[in-house]
Amino acid sequence: MTTATVTLKTTNQAMPLVGLGTWKIPQSETAKVVENSIQNGYRLLDCACDYGNEVEVGKGIKAAIDTGVVKREDIFVTSKLWNTFHAREHVRPALERTLKDLDLEYLDLYLIHFPISLKYVDFETRYPPEWLYNPESDKLPTYADISIRETWEAMEELVDAGLVKNIGVANFNCSLIMDLLKYARIKPAVNQVEIHPYLAQDVLVEFCQRKDIAITAYSSFGSISYLSLFDGAKSIPSLLEDETIVKIAKKHSKTAAQVLLRWSLERQIAVIPKSGNEERLRQNIDLDFTLSKEDMDEIKKLDKGIRFNNPGAYFDCPIFG
C-alpha cells in the first residue's frame, strides 16, 4: 500500500499522493465506496460541490470514523468552489454548504474548480448549480463579471476563519498562476489539472513545482471517464489498452492502470483514481514499485496533447486556448 505524501509548502501539511476521486460515483454507492476506500488505506478524498454526492461522501467518512478505522485528522479532504459562487459574498456560503454536506468542521484543501465565473444560482433554485443557468433552455453558460482576484481574496478569508487549511486552484494554466502569484497573500498550495500520458503537461508541471505548488492529476486513465460525455473520446485509443502501457505493466507484473498511476507518482504528482470495485481500489493504491528511466522515456512518447476535459469543446468557453 502506497503511503507516500507531498508536503504543501504553504502550511507544511502532508498531502497523500494517492487518493480516491469521487466524480461520477453514483449517490447510491458513494458512502460505501468512500468507507471501503478508507478501510483499504486511502487517506485522501477528492470531492466537489459539482459532483452532487458530498452528503454521501460525508456518510462514508462518518462510518469509517465511527468504526475506529481513522480519526478526522487522519484524512485529507479536498473540495472545490463551483463557478457560480465566485463572487466574494458567495464564497463562504458555498464552502459552508460543502462542510454541512460532508458533515465536517474544516477542509484540508479547497480549490477554485475552474477559472470561469458564471451567473449565481442560489441553493434553493438548484444545487449543485451545474454549467447552465437555465438547463432546459440555455445552450451556453451565462458568465459573470468577477475577477479571479476577488474570488481568491475570499478564499484567503476562509483560511483566516479556520474553515480551510489550504487553498488552491484547478484547471489553471501558467499565465493565470503567474497573475495570481502577484497579489496572493496566501499562495496556492495545489493546482489540480488533467494529466495522463496523452497530455503530460510537462511545462505546467515544471512551472508549478518550481513555484512550490503541488500538482494533482485527474483523469489519469485518459478517455474512460468521458466516453458518455464527449463523442470524440470514443475515437481515441484507450490508454488502458495502449501497447506501450500494457508491455510495461507485464514487465512489472502490474495492471495498466497501476502503471498509469505510477507514472504520475514518479513525477511527484498526486493521483485521484475512482473505482467502486474493491479489488481495483486495492490495486490503485498498491503502487510501491518503480518505473525505470527507459519506461518513463517510452511513456513520454505517447504525449499527443489530447485534452478530454475541455469546456471549449462543450460550450463557447475556450479556457485552454
N, C-alpha and C positions, 0 to 999 in steps of 0.2 A: 504494500500500500504506500502510495506516494504522499509524503508529508512535507514536501519542500514548500518554502514560502519566499515571498519577496518583501523587502522592507519598504514601506511607504515613507518617503523622505519627509513629508510634511509633519508626521506625528511619530515616526519610528514604529508604527504598528506593523505587525507581520500579517500579510495577506496570503492565504494559501494559493499555490499555483494551480491547483486543480479544484474545481467546484462543480456544482450542479446548476445548469441553466434551466429555467422554468418556463421559457417561451414555448407555447403550443402544447403544454401538458394540459389535458382536459381537466376541468374543475373536479369531476368525479374521481379522478385518480391522483390529484395533486397532493393531498395530505399524506396519503400512504407512500407515494414516491419520495416525498421530502423526508418522512420519518425513516424509510428504508435507506435512503442515501446517507443520513446521519449515522444510522446503525452500521453502515458499511464504511465509515471513516471520513465521509465528506464533512468539511468544516467551512466551506464557502458556498453560500446560496446566492444566486443571481436572480433578482426579481425586477418587476416593473409594474407600475400602475396600468400600463397599456396591455399587459398580458391577461388581465382580468381574473387572476386566480390568487391574489395576495391573501385573501381571507383563508383560503385553503392551505397556502404555504404556512401561514401562521398556525393553523391547527396541527400541521405536521411538525413544526418546531416545538409546539407545546407538548405534543405527545412524546417526542424524544426527550425533552427536559423532564417531563413527569415520570418517565421510566428510569431516570437517572443516568442515561447514556451520556449526556452532556449538561453543562450549565450554560446560561446565556452567553457568558463571556468567552466560551469556547468556540462560538460560531461567529463567522464573519458574514454579515448580511448586507447585501447591496440592493438598492432600488434606484429608480430613475424618475426624474421630473418630466412629465409629458409636455408636449409642445404648446398645449392650450393654457398652461399655467406659468408662463414665462414672466408675466407682469409682477413687479415687486410685491404687490398686495396679495398675489395668488400663490406665491412660492411656499410660504409657511403653511397655509391651509392644505395645500396639496401634500406636503410632507406629513402633516398631522393625520390626514386621511390614510396615507400609507401606513403610518405607525399604528393607527387604530385597527386597520385591516390585518396587519401582521401580528397584532397584539404584543407590540414591543415598545419599550420606552425610548430607544435610540436606534439609529442605523450606524453601521460601521463605515458605510460609503454611500453617498447619494450623488448621482450623476445627472447632468443635463442630457436627456436622451438623444436629442438631435439639435443642431444649431439652426432651428426653424421655429419661429414664433407664429402660432395660429390663434385665431379668434377664440376667446374664452368661452367654455361651456361649463355651466355650473353643475354641481354634483347631482342635483335633483333632476336636471334635464336628461343627463346621460353620464354614466360612469362605468367603465372608462370612456372618455370622450371621443376617441378614435381620430382619424385624419380629417373627416369632412364635417362641417358644421351642421349640415342637413344631409345625412347619409342617403335619404330617399330621393333627393332631388339634385344635390350638388355633384358635379363631375370633377371639380377642382377644389383644393383647400382654400379657405379664406384666411389670408395672412394678417398678422397684427404687427403694428409698427413699434416693436420693442427690441432694444439693443441687447446683445449678449452681456454687455457691462451691467445693465440694470438687473438682469437675471442673476449674474454671478455675485453681485453685491448682496442680493437677497439670500443666495446660497451661503455666503460667508456668515450672515446673521444666524443661520441655523447652527453653525459650528459654535458661535458665540453663546447661543442659548443652550448648548449641551445636548441638542437633539440629534446631531450628526457628528461623528468623529472625523471623517474625511469627506471632502467633496472632489468631484472630478467631472469629466465630460465623456461624451460618446459621439462617435462619428464626426470628430473634428479633424481637419487637415492641418498641415504645418502652419499655414498662414494665419488661420484662426487662433491657433495656440500662441503664435508669436504675438498677436494683438492682445490676447487675454493676459499674457505674462507682463505686459506693460503696465497694467493697472491692478492686477490681482493683489489684494492684501494677503490672502491665503492662496497659495499656489495649488493648481490642480494636482491631485495625487495620482490619478489614473486617467487614461484615455482608453475607452473600450471601442474597438473597431473590428470590422470584418477582416479576418486573416485566415488564409489557408494556402496551400501550395500554388493554386491558380491566381492568388492575389497576395503575394508575400509582403508587400508594403515595406520594403527594406528602408527606404528613405524616411518614412514616417516613424518607423520603429526606432531607427538610429537617432533621429532628432529628439523624440520624446525621452528616450533613455538618457541621452546626453543632458537633457533638462531635468533629470530626476523625476520624470513622470513614468510610472509603471504602465505597462500595456496589458490589457485583457483582450483576448481574441474571441470573437463569436463566429459561428458558422464554420467551425474547424473542419467539418466534413464536406464543405462545399455546397453543392446544389440541393442536397437531400431535403433541407427544410423549406425549399422554395418551389418544389415541383407543383404544388397546388396553388401557388400564388403568381407564378411568373412562367408563361409558356416557354420562354427562351431557355429556361433551366432544363427543360426536358431534352433539348438538343445537345447539351454539354455532357461529355462523358463523366460518369461518377468517379470521384476521387477514391471511393472505397473499392472500386474495381480497376483503378489505373494499374497498368502492368508494372510500373516502377515501384509504386507503393506496395503492391502485392508481393513483388520479389523481395523487397527489403523486409516485409513482415515475415515471410517464410524464413529468411536468413536469421531472424531473431526469435523465431517461434512465437510470434505475436500476431495479433489481428491487424488488418489495415487501419482500423480506427485507432488502435493504440499507437501505431507509427505516426499517424497524422497528429495526434495529440503530443506525442513525444517530440516531434519536430518543433512545435512551438515552445515546449519546455526547454529545449536546447538553446533557444534564443531568449530565455528568461521572460517568456510571455505566458501569462496565466490563461487557462482554458476553462470553459464552462459547458461541457457537453451535456445534452439532455438525453435521458433514456428512462423509460418506465419498466424496462426489463431488468430484473435483479442481477442476472448474470452479466449483462453489459454494464450495469452500474459498477460491479466489482472490477470488470476489465478496464473500464475507463479511468479508474484511479490506481490501477496496477501499472505504473509507468516507470518503475525503478530499473530501467535499462538505458543504455547509451547508444545513440546513433553515431557512427563513425563520420569522419570528415568526408569520406567517399559517399556515404549515404546522404549526407546533407547536400553535397555537390550535385548528386543525381536528382534530388528533390527540387533543388534550386532551378533546374532546367524546366520544370513544369510551370513556372510563373508565366501566365498569359495576360495578366491584368484584367481578369474576368471578375466583375463585381455582381453579386446577386441582390444584395440589399441596397437598392438604388432608387430613392424617391423620384429621381428624374425619369425612371423607366415606367413609373406608375402614374405620376402626376407631373404637372409643369413645375418641377421642384429640383432642378439640376444642381444640387449642393456639391457634387463631386466633379463638376466641370462639364 
